[in-house]
Amino acid sequence: MNIISWNCRGAGSKAFPSIIRDLRQEYDANFFILLETHVSGPRGKQIRDKMGFDKSFVVDAMGHSGGIWCLWDSAVWNVDVVDQDRQYIHLKGICSSWENVQANCIWRVGDGSLIRFWDHYWIPDVGNLSATVNQVSNITNSSDMLTDFLDVSGQWDIRKLQEVLPEDVVKRIATISPPSPWKEADHIAWGLSSDGQFSIKTAYQNLRDTQATPNKIFQLVWTWKGPERVRTFLWLVIHNAILTNVERSRRHLTTDNACPRCRQHEESILHLLRDCSYARRVWQRLIPANGIHSFFNTSLHDWLILNLTANSYWSCLFGVAISSLWFFRNKLVFKGEIVDAASGSYQIQARTKEFLKVATSNLKPKNNQDTSGSIIRWVRPNGEYIKLNVDGSWFAHRSNAACGGVFRDSAGRYLIGFAGNLGNCSIMHAELWAIVHGLTIAITHGYQNLMVESDSVAAINFIKNGSSSGHHCAPLIQDVRVLTERLKKVSWIHVFREANTVADQLAKKGHDLPLGLHIFDSSPPDISYALLCDCIGTVRLRGS
């Protein structure tokens, strides 16, 4: 009576039932425990029925994760299920670490009716403001709401904020869309994901010991440039998961741990891939003469790091070579075929050159249009429309974001422009703030038919398709929708940056202005040339 327990990581492939039947026959196994089957419901039952067991106990997968199948022959085993766990272990873990979970729940600003200014976590990466209050003012009122820090126009009262908070915190608050009565109610979101949706992955990553230094070799493997199949093999190597005879012996799958080629040493991973006489002959045909000595005198871990951090050609060749040595070994064991060292080294070099040629080629998918060299210019709007060009900007060395925009009529004449110093926020916030400020100015000046152009595809898609209410950009998208309803016609257009130069210059200008929005009734001198080029239809090359 033999039992096989296997973390199969998916049982949905067409060949899976035949694999199980082969394992039953080879090892005379009549009890299987399959973990992480990733399949449930009627489809899972169809797969189990093909395996030939007459009894089973199943814990269905939750979505595309989990799943436990216990399969046995009733003629051999008499099994009673004493207890089971419906895979709520993640929920239990969350409850036991509730303080950590709660610390990462952030309020998204809506109408301002629920968020307490000092006591709630509503500013990303800042935390409760009561702990960061400026030393010059230690008087705080725990009952203060967000609306207590707005000016008469409904915007943040920057001067009042600066009286009680450090400047870096004020710059973060300035980037948050202020509460408004026409918005949704304030609500809680998960602060560790961009869309505000809770996930086990982000919670687990947060609970891990952040002080632990990750093993460098893991990063090297997953950034290795080469075929995915070889990268997966490298991952198995660093985890000592290759079924060499030493590993098979450890798992009691064989009593013979000798190398099938030389029969003189145990077949460990390092022996198979480097130290076996066959592997040495292959490597000696591949490595430079001045690197032979150091190549054969390191541990497995150091050997992998040494070669995976080499230049791109050798790193690729190294990965291809060790996966090929494993392939040649299996051809010998299972088919009795011998690949001589000279032929093997030639195959390795040929495959490496092929992979590198593909990786460095300029071939692109057919559905991708090559826009380099395209002629681009700013296009005047139709007679009834006013065109608004907007842009966002982020200076990493200042940790500062800004935005800008310009309104022009069908003759290309400058109507009004703006630039804003936003503070510390993401580039996506900056792009959306540019649109919000532009729409607000359009309403104020009565521009009812508007063409809005932005060089941010993501911002345009956000506005057209929306986002979840927990997304960190959701309040700004709500602002855009509310403001759009107050206009007669609004069209959203993505343009290349070469057709958006005036807005780009105004956005960059915003970095040098005081915090807040600045409106230019007449065009600033530093954008005059760009305005003239657009007005006369100057063309630009894409990428210039």
C-alpha positions in Angstrom: 0.0 0.0 0.0 1.6 3.2 -1.2 0.5 6.8 -0.7 1.5 9.7 -3.0 1.1 13.3 -1.8 1.7 15.9 -4.5 1.5 19.7 -4.6 0.5 19.6 -8.3 -0.3 23.3 -8.7 -3.1 22.7 -11.1 -5.0 19.6 -12.2 -6.7 21.1 -15.3 -4.4 19.9 -18.1 -5.7 17.3 -20.5 -2.8 15.0 -19.7 -3.2 15.2 -15.9 -5.5 12.1 -15.5 -3.1 10.0 -17.6 -0.2 11.2 -15.4 -2.0 10.0 -12.3 -2.8 6.6 -13.9 0.9 6.2 -14.8 2.0 7.0 -11.3 -0.5 4.5 -9.9 0.9 1.8 -12.1 4.6 2.7 -11.6 4.5 2.9 -7.8 1.5 0.7 -7.1 -0.1 3.6 -5.3 -3.7 3.4 -4.2 -4.0 6.6 -2.2 -3.4 10.0 -3.7 -3.4 13.4 -1.9 -3.3 16.2 -4.5 -2.8 19.8 -3.2 -3.4 23.1 -5.0 -5.6 21.5 -7.7 -7.0 24.9 -8.8 -10.1 23.1 -10.2 -13.5 22.7 -8.7 -17.2 21.9 -9.4 -18.3 19.6 -12.3 -15.1 20.1 -14.2 -13.1 18.8 -11.2 -15.4 15.8 -11.0 -14.9 14.9 -14.6 -11.1 15.0 -14.1 -11.3 12.8 -11.0 -13.6 10.2 -12.7 -10.8 9.6 -15.3 -8.3 8.7 -12.7 -9.8 5.3 -11.7 -10.4 5.7 -8.0 -13.8 4.7 -6.6 -13.7 6.9 -3.4 -12.7 10.5 -2.9 -12.9 13.5 -0.5 -12.6 17.0 -1.9 -12.1 20.4 -0.6 -12.9 22.6 -3.6 -10.6 25.3 -4.8 -11.6 28.9 -4.0 -11.5 30.6 -7.4 -8.2 29.6 -9.0 -6.3 28.9 -5.8 -6.3 26.0 -3.3 -8.1 22.7 -3.7 -7.4 19.4 -2.0 -8.3 16.0 -3.5 -8.0 12.8 -1.5 -8.5 9.8 -3.8 -8.3 6.1 -2.8 -9.3 2.6 -3.6 -12.0 1.4 -1.2 -10.8 -2.2 -1.6 -7.5 -1.3 0.0 -8.3 1.7 2.3 -11.2 2.3 4.7 -11.2 6.1 5.2 -13.3 8.2 7.6 -13.1 12.0 7.4 -12.9 13.2 11.0 -12.6 16.9 10.3 -12.1 19.4 7.5 -11.2 23.0 7.0 -12.9 24.9 4.2 -9.8 26.9 3.5 -10.7 29.8 5.7 -7.2 29.9 7.0 -6.5 33.3 5.3 -9.5 34.9 7.0 -8.4 33.5 10.4 -4.9 34.9 9.8 -6.4 38.3 9.0 -8.5 38.3 12.1 -5.5 37.3 14.3 -3.5 40.2 12.8 -6.4 42.7 12.8 -4.3 45.6 14.2 -2.0 45.4 11.2 -4.9 45.2 8.8 -6.7 48.1 10.4 -3.5 50.2 10.2 -3.6 49.9 6.4 -7.2 50.8 5.9 -7.4 54.4 4.5 -10.3 56.7 4.2 -11.2 58.0 0.7 -12.5 61.5 0.7 -16.0 62.0 -0.5 -18.5 64.4 1.0 -16.4 64.9 4.2 -19.2 63.8 6.5 -17.4 60.9 8.2 -13.6 61.7 8.3 -12.2 63.3 11.4 -9.3 65.6 10.3 -6.9 64.7 13.2 -7.9 61.1 14.2 -8.5 59.2 10.9 -5.9 57.9 8.4 -6.9 59.7 5.2 -3.6 61.0 3.8 -1.5 58.3 2.0 1.8 57.6 3.7 1.2 60.1 6.5 -1.1 58.4 9.1 -3.1 60.2 11.8 -2.4 63.9 11.7 -2.5 64.2 15.5 1.0 62.6 15.6 2.4 65.1 13.1 1.0 68.4 14.3 3.4 71.3 14.1 5.2 72.1 17.3 4.2 75.8 16.9 0.6 74.8 17.4 -0.2 72.0 19.8 -3.9 73.0 20.0 -6.0 70.4 18.2 -9.7 69.7 18.3 -10.4 66.0 17.9 -13.9 66.9 16.6 -12.5 68.8 13.6 -13.8 67.5 10.3 -12.3 68.0 6.8 -14.8 70.7 6.0 -13.3 72.8 8.8 -10.2 73.3 6.8 -11.8 74.6 3.5 -12.0 78.2 2.4 -15.1 80.0 1.2 -14.6 78.6 -2.3 -14.6 75.0 -1.1 -10.9 74.5 -1.7 -8.3 73.6 1.0 -7.4 76.6 3.1 -3.6 76.4 2.6 -2.8 79.2 5.0 -4.7 77.6 7.8 -3.1 74.2 7.1 0.4 75.7 7.2 -0.3 77.2 10.6 -0.7 73.8 12.2 1.1 71.2 10.0 4.6 70.8 8.5 5.0 71.9 4.9 5.6 68.4 3.5 2.2 67.3 5.0 0.5 70.4 3.6 1.8 69.5 0.2 0.3 66.1 0.4 -3.1 67.4 1.5 -3.1 69.9 -1.4 -3.1 67.0 -3.8 -6.2 65.4 -2.4 -9.5 66.4 -3.9 -11.3 68.3 -1.2 -14.7 67.1 0.1 -17.8 68.3 -1.7 -21.5 67.7 -0.9 -22.1 66.3 -4.5 -19.6 63.5 -4.0 -20.3 60.0 -2.6 -20.0 59.5 1.2 -16.6 59.0 2.7 -15.6 55.4 2.7 -12.7 53.1 3.7 -10.4 51.5 1.2 -7.4 49.1 1.4 -4.3 51.4 1.3 -1.8 48.8 0.1 -3.4 48.4 -3.4 -3.9 51.1 -6.0 -7.6 50.1 -6.6 -8.4 50.1 -2.9 -9.5 46.4 -3.0 -8.3 44.1 -0.3 -6.1 41.2 -1.4 -4.4 38.4 0.5 -1.2 39.0 -1.5 -0.8 42.6 -0.4 -1.8 41.8 3.2 0.7 38.9 3.4 3.5 41.1 1.9 2.8 43.7 4.5 3.0 41.2 7.3 6.3 39.8 6.2 9.4 40.8 8.1 10.4 43.9 6.1 13.8 43.9 7.8 14.9 40.6 6.2 17.2 41.1 3.3 15.9 39.2 0.2 18.2 36.6 -1.2 20.0 38.2 -4.2 19.8 35.0 -6.3 16.0 35.0 -6.4 16.0 38.5 -8.1 18.8 37.3 -10.5 16.7 34.4 -11.6 13.5 36.3 -12.3 15.3 39.1 -14.1 17.3 36.6 -16.2 16.9 37.4 -19.9 16.0 34.2 -21.7 13.2 31.7 -22.3 10.6 31.2 -19.6 11.2 27.5 -19.5 14.9 27.9 -18.7 14.1 30.5 -16.1 11.7 28.1 -14.4 14.5 25.5 -14.4 16.9 28.0 -12.8 14.2 28.5 -10.1 14.1 24.8 -9.4 17.9 24.6 -9.2 18.2 27.4 -6.6 15.5 25.6 -4.5 17.3 22.2 -4.8 14.1 20.8 -6.4 15.8 19.0 -9.4 15.2 15.3 -9.1 18.8 14.1 -9.2 19.5 10.7 -7.8 20.5 12.3 -4.5 17.2 14.0 -4.2 15.3 10.9 -5.3 17.1 8.9 -2.7 16.2 11.5 0.0 12.6 11.1 -1.0 12.9 7.3 -0.9 12.2 7.0 -4.6 15.4 5.0 -5.2 18.3 3.4 -3.4 20.9 4.3 -6.0 22.2 7.9 -5.6 25.1 7.5 -8.0 25.6 9.6 -11.1 24.2 7.7 -14.2 27.1 8.9 -16.3 30.4 8.4 -14.3 29.0 6.1 -11.6 31.8 7.4 -9.4 30.1 10.1 -7.3 26.7 10.9 -5.9 24.5 12.8 -8.4 24.0 16.1 -6.6 22.9 19.2 -8.5 26.4 20.6 -8.5 27.9 17.3 -9.7 25.3 17.0 -12.5 25.6 20.6 -13.7 29.3 21.2 -13.2 31.6 18.6 -11.6 30.7 15.4 -13.5 33.4 14.6 -16.1 30.9 15.0 -18.9 29.7 18.4 -17.6 33.4 19.5 -17.3 34.1 18.6 -20.9 31.1 20.6 -22.0 32.0 23.7 -19.9 35.7 23.6 -21.1 34.4 24.1 -24.6 32.3 27.0 -23.6 34.2 29.1 -21.0 37.1 31.4 -21.7 40.5 29.9 -20.9 41.2 32.5 -18.2 38.0 31.7 -16.3 38.4 27.9 -16.0 40.1 27.8 -12.6 37.6 30.0 -10.7 34.6 28.4 -12.5 35.1 25.0 -10.9 36.0 26.1 -7.3 32.9 27.6 -5.8 29.7 26.4 -4.0 26.5 26.0 -5.9 25.1 29.3 -4.5 28.2 31.3 -5.3 28.6 29.6 -8.7 25.1 30.6 -9.7 25.5 34.2 -8.6 28.9 34.5 -10.3 27.6 33.4 -13.7 24.1 35.0 -13.5 25.7 38.5 -12.8 28.1 38.2 -15.8 27.5 40.0 -19.1 24.3 39.4 -21.0 25.8 36.9 -23.4 27.4 34.7 -20.8 24.5 34.9 -18.4 22.2 33.7 -21.2 24.6 31.0 -22.3 25.0 29.8 -18.7 21.2 29.4 -18.2 20.9 27.6 -21.5 23.9 25.3 -20.7 22.7 24.1 -17.3 19.2 23.4 -18.6 20.7 21.6 -21.6 22.9 19.5 -19.3 19.7 18.4 -17.5 18.1 17.6 -20.8 21.1 15.6 -22.0 21.1 13.6 -18.7 17.4 12.7 -19.1 18.0 11.6 -22.7 20.6 9.2 -21.3 18.5 7.9 -18.4 15.2 7.5 -20.1 16.1 6.9 -23.8 19.7 5.6 -23.6 20.8 8.3 -26.0 24.3 9.8 -25.6 25.0 13.4 -26.6 28.8 13.8 -26.8 30.4 16.9 -25.2 31.4 18.5 -28.5 27.9 18.2 -30.0 26.3 19.4 -26.7 28.4 22.5 -26.5 27.6 23.3 -30.1 23.9 23.0 -29.5 24.2 25.2 -26.4 26.0 28.0 -28.3 23.5 27.8 -31.2 20.5 28.0 -28.9 22.1 31.0 -27.0 22.7 32.9 -30.2 19.2 32.2 -31.4 17.7 33.5 -28.1 19.8 36.6 -28.1 19.0 37.3 -31.7 15.3 37.2 -31.0 15.7 39.2 -27.8 17.6 42.0 -29.5 15.7 42.1 -32.7 13.6 45.1 -33.6 10.6 43.0 -34.5 7.3 44.2 -33.1 3.8 42.8 -33.0 2.0 43.4 -36.3 -0.8 45.3 -34.5 1.6 47.8 -33.0 2.1 50.8 -35.3 5.6 52.3 -35.4 5.0 56.0 -34.7 8.7 57.0 -34.9 9.2 59.4 -37.7 5.5 60.3 -37.9 4.6 63.9 -38.6 2.6 65.5 -35.7 1.1 68.9 -35.2 -1.4 70.7 -33.1 -4.8 70.9 -34.8 -7.3 73.7 -34.3 -10.7 72.9 -33.0 -13.9 73.1 -35.1 -15.8 76.5 -35.1 -18.1 75.8 -32.2 -15.5 74.2 -29.9 -12.8 75.5 -27.6 -9.8 73.3 -27.2 -8.2 72.6 -23.8 -4.8 71.0 -23.8 -3.6 69.8 -20.4 -0.6 68.0 -19.0 0.9 66.9 -15.7 4.5 66.9 -14.5 6.6 65.2 -11.8 10.1 66.2 -10.7 11.5 63.3 -8.7 14.5 65.3 -7.3 12.0 67.8 -5.7 9.3 65.2 -4.9 6.9 67.6 -6.4 4.1 67.5 -9.0 2.6 70.2 -11.1 0.1 70.7 -13.9 -0.8 73.1 -16.6 -3.3 73.8 -19.4 -4.2 76.2 -22.1 -7.5 77.2 -23.9 -7.5 78.2 -27.6 -10.3 78.9 -30.1 -10.8 77.8 -33.7 -8.3 80.4 -34.9 -5.6 79.1 -32.6 -5.8 82.3 -30.5 -4.8 82.1 -26.8 -7.8 82.5 -24.5 -6.5 81.7 -21.0 -4.0 79.4 -19.4 -3.1 78.0 -16.0 -0.3 76.3 -14.1 -0.5 74.7 -10.7 2.0 73.6 -8.1 0.3 70.5 -6.7 2.7 69.3 -4.0 3.7 65.7 -3.5 1.5 63.3 -5.5 1.8 60.8 -8.3 2.0 61.7 -12.0 -1.5 60.2 -12.5 -2.9 62.6 -9.9 -1.1 65.5 -11.7 -2.7 64.5 -15.1 -6.2 64.3 -13.5 -5.7 67.6 -11.5 -4.9 69.3 -14.8 -8.2 68.2 -16.2 -10.1 69.1 -13.1 -8.7 72.6 -13.1 -9.3 73.0 -16.8 -12.9 72.0 -16.5 -13.4 74.4 -13.6 -12.0 77.3 -15.5 -14.1 76.3 -18.6 -17.3 76.5 -16.5 -16.3 79.9 -15.0 -15.6 81.4 -18.5 -18.7 79.8 -20.2 -16.8 77.5 -22.5 -19.6 75.0 -23.0 -18.3 73.1 -26.0 -14.9 71.7 -25.1 -12.3 69.4 -26.7 -9.9 68.1 -24.0 -6.6 66.8 -25.2 -4.1 65.0 -23.0 -1.0 63.0 -23.8 -1.8 60.6 -20.9 -3.6 57.5 -22.3 -4.2 56.3 -18.7 -5.9 59.5 -17.7 -8.2 59.5 -20.7 -9.1 55.8 -20.1 -9.8 56.5 -16.5 -12.3 59.2 -17.4 -13.9 57.2 -20.1 -14.1 53.8 -18.3 -14.1 54.9 -14.6 -12.5 53.2 -11.6 -13.5 51.4 -8.4 -14.7 53.7 -5.6 -11.6 52.6 -3.5 -9.1 53.6 -6.2 -6.7 56.4 -5.0 -7.7 58.5 -8.1 -11.5 57.9 -7.6 -12.2 61.3 -5.9 -10.6 63.2 -8.8 -12.5 61.1 -11.4 -15.7 62.0 -9.5 -14.8 65.6 -9.8 -14.3 65.3 -13.5 -17.7 63.6 -14.0 -19.5 66.2 -11.9 -17.8 69.1 -13.7 -18.5 67.5 -17.1 -22.2 67.4 -16.4 -22.2 71.2 -16.2 -20.9 71.5 -19.7 -22.9 71.1 -22.9 -20.4 69.0 -25.0 -17.1 67.5 -23.9 -14.9 65.2 -26.0 -11.8 63.4 -24.7 -8.9 63.0 -27.0 -5.4 61.4 -26.6 -2.6 63.2 -28.4 1.1 62.6 -28.6 3.3 64.9 -26.5 4.6 66.6 -29.6 1.1 68.1 -30.1 0.9 69.1 -26.4 4.0 71.3 -26.0 2.3 74.4 -24.7 0.5 72.5 -21.9 3.8 70.7 -21.2 5.7 74.0 -20.7 3.0 75.4 -18.5 3.0 72.2 -16.3 6.8 72.5 -15.9 6.4 76.2 -15.1 4.1 75.2 -12.2 7.0 73.7 -10.2 8.5 77.2 -9.7 5.3 78.8 -8.6 3.8 78.9 -5.0 1.6 76.0 -4.0 -1.8 76.3 -5.6 -3.4 77.3 -8.9 -2.3 80.2 -11.0 -4.3 81.6 -13.9 -2.8 83.6 -16.8 -5.2 85.9 -18.6 -2.5 86.7 -21.1 0.1 84.3 -22.3 3.3 84.1 -20.4 6.4 85.1 -22.5 8.1 81.7 -22.0 5.3 79.9 -24.0 5.0 82.5 -26.8 7.2 80.5 -29.3 5.3 77.2 -28.7 2.0 79.0 -29.1 3.2 80.5 -32.4 4.4 77.2 -33.7 1.0 75.6 -33.0 -0.9 78.5 -34.5 0.9 78.4 -37.8 0.8 74.5 -38.0 4.4 73.7 -37.4 5.0 70.0 -37.8 7.2 67.9 -35.4 8.6 64.4 -35.8 7.4 61.8 -33.3 10.2 61.2 -30.8 12.0 64.5 -31.6 
